[in-house]
């Protein structure tokens, strides 16, 4: 699994299922979308704007396994 945070295109990209030096599955989502990392049972959900305003680190989200 390879997770890329692409600030230039404002998206997250999750590469999974490596085979022969390439990844068979690539999923990209815009910043703010829920990120699922298959096979590891990890889901990252950005905080809503209302809860993020009270957070001193607004880029942080919730990670669930």
C-alpha positions, 0 to 999 in steps of 0.5 A: 500500500502506498498513500500519496497526499498530493498538495498540487492537485489537492487530492489523496491517492491510495495505491494498493495491490502491488504486482510486477512493480506496479499497483493494480488498484489506484483510488484518488479522492479530493481533499476532505473526502473519506480515505479508506485503506483497503486490507488494513481496515483503516478509514480516515474521516476529516473532521467537519468544519464545525469541529475543526474550528475548535481544533488547534490542528485543523488538518487532523481527522479521525482514524478508525480501525 
